[in-house]
């Protein structure tokens, strides 16, 4: 007897979610699009991000929403759509302000295209990006948080180690190993 997994429950209150402000829609791990994605409803979550963006054009900064939809499309193997969305997530030079976002975008696109030379250039450039003097990450509560610098380098490290895997596999299962630092004593 072959057992099959039950299909995930992909129902949600569309009208209510489309009315959420961007912070709640995008960053609430138990609401918005993320709840759907965590239930295994990646297609529905990607479509919901697109629909939310279109329904709320006057109230949001779409950069991160293009990125998150692109990640879901990449997870689904919809690489051409993911690449187009990743391209739309780029920041201007002023917005990026030496944070390396566009290098992360370049590396992710190169991974999807399987363009190893372009990937290696983006990865190398991100790896040596100096931390801005004013880098002071804060959580939603305003308290300082620890963020590994350069941001997103761990993702590109995983892509490099798992070059022949899918985006989803490489992103989820190829994390940067934790470095153990020995202290004297």
C-alpha positions in Angstrom: 0.0 0.0 0.0 1.4 3.3 -1.1 0.8 6.2 1.3 0.6 9.7 0.0 0.9 12.9 1.9 -2.3 14.8 2.4 -2.4 18.0 0.3 -1.9 21.1 2.5 -4.8 23.3 3.5 -4.3 26.4 1.3 -7.4 28.3 2.4 -7.1 31.8 3.7 -9.2 35.0 4.1 -8.1 36.7 0.9 -10.1 39.9 1.5 -8.7 40.4 5.0 -5.1 39.6 4.0 -5.2 42.0 1.1 -6.1 44.8 3.5 -3.1 44.2 5.8 -0.5 46.9 6.0 2.8 45.9 4.3 4.7 45.2 7.6 2.0 42.8 8.8 1.5 41.2 5.3 5.2 40.7 4.7 6.9 40.3 8.1 4.4 38.5 10.3 5.5 34.9 10.4 2.1 33.7 11.3 0.0 35.8 9.0 0.2 37.4 5.6 1.8 35.4 2.9 4.2 33.6 5.2 1.5 31.5 6.8 0.6 30.0 3.5 4.2 29.4 2.5 4.9 27.6 5.7 1.9 25.3 5.1 3.4 24.2 1.8 1.3 26.5 -0.3 4.1 28.3 -2.2 2.1 28.9 -5.4 -0.8 30.4 -3.5 1.7 32.5 -1.4 3.5 33.8 -4.5 0.2 34.7 -6.2 -0.9 36.4 -3.0 2.2 38.6 -2.9 1.6 39.6 -6.5 -2.1 40.4 -5.8 -1.3 42.3 -2.6 1.3 44.4 -4.5 -1.2 45.2 -7.2 -4.0 46.0 -4.7 -1.9 48.2 -2.5 0.2 50.2 -5.1 0.1 53.5 -3.3 1.0 52.3 0.2 4.1 50.2 -0.2 7.7 49.8 -1.1 7.6 46.9 -3.5 11.3 46.0 -3.6 11.2 43.4 -0.8 7.8 42.1 -2.1 9.3 41.4 -5.6 12.2 39.6 -3.8 9.9 37.4 -1.7 7.7 36.5 -4.6 10.8 35.8 -6.6 12.1 33.4 -3.9 8.8 31.5 -3.9 8.8 31.3 -7.7 12.4 30.0 -7.5 11.4 27.5 -4.9 8.7 26.3 -7.4 11.3 26.0 -10.2 9.8 29.0 -12.0 13.2 30.4 -12.7 12.4 32.8 -15.5 9.7 34.4 -13.4 12.0 34.5 -10.3 14.8 36.2 -12.3 12.4 38.9 -13.6 11.2 39.5 -10.0 14.7 39.5 -8.6 15.7 42.1 -11.2 12.8 44.3 -10.0 14.0 44.0 -6.4 17.2 45.9 -7.1 17.9 49.1 -5.1 19.3 52.3 -6.4 23.0 53.0 -5.5 21.7 55.5 -2.9 19.3 53.0 -1.4 21.8 50.2 -1.3 24.4 52.5 0.4 27.1 49.9 0.5 24.9 47.2 2.0 25.5 44.7 -0.7 21.8 44.0 -1.6 22.4 44.3 -5.4 25.4 41.9 -5.1 23.1 39.4 -3.4 20.6 39.9 -6.2 23.4 39.4 -8.8 24.6 36.2 -7.1 21.1 34.8 -6.8 20.3 35.5 -10.4 23.6 33.9 -11.5 22.8 30.8 -9.4 19.4 30.5 -11.1 21.0 30.9 -14.6 23.8 28.5 -13.6 26.3 31.2 -14.7 29.2 30.3 -12.4 31.6 33.1 -13.5 28.9 35.8 -12.8 28.1 34.1 -9.5 31.7 33.9 -8.4 32.2 37.7 -9.2 29.1 38.6 -7.1 30.1 36.2 -4.3 33.6 37.5 -4.1 32.5 41.2 -4.2 30.0 40.6 -1.4 32.5 38.7 0.7 34.9 41.7 0.9 32.3 44.4 1.3 33.3 46.5 4.3 30.8 47.0 7.0 29.5 50.6 7.0 30.6 52.6 10.0 26.9 53.5 10.7 25.7 49.9 10.5 23.5 49.5 13.6 20.8 46.9 13.0 17.8 47.1 15.3 14.9 44.8 15.9 11.2 45.8 15.8 11.5 46.7 19.4 14.3 49.2 18.7 16.9 47.0 20.5 20.2 46.1 18.9 20.3 42.8 17.1 23.2 40.7 15.9 23.5 40.3 12.1 26.3 38.5 10.4 28.2 40.8 8.0 28.1 40.9 5.1 24.4 40.3 5.1 23.3 37.4 2.9 26.8 36.1 2.3 25.7 32.9 4.1 23.1 32.3 1.4 25.6 32.7 -1.4 28.0 30.5 0.4 25.3 27.8 0.4 24.7 28.3 -3.3 28.4 27.9 -4.0 28.5 24.6 -2.0 25.4 23.2 -3.5 25.7 24.6 -7.1 24.0 21.6 -8.7 20.9 21.7 -6.4 17.7 23.5 -6.9 17.3 27.0 -5.5 15.0 25.6 -2.7 17.4 22.8 -1.8 20.4 25.1 -1.8 18.7 27.8 0.2 17.2 25.5 2.8 19.8 22.8 3.2 23.2 24.3 2.5 23.7 26.8 5.3 27.1 28.2 6.1 28.8 26.0 8.7 29.2 27.5 12.1 32.8 28.4 12.8 34.1 27.3 16.2 36.5 29.8 17.6 38.8 28.4 20.3 39.8 30.7 23.1 42.9 30.2 25.2 42.3 29.2 28.8 
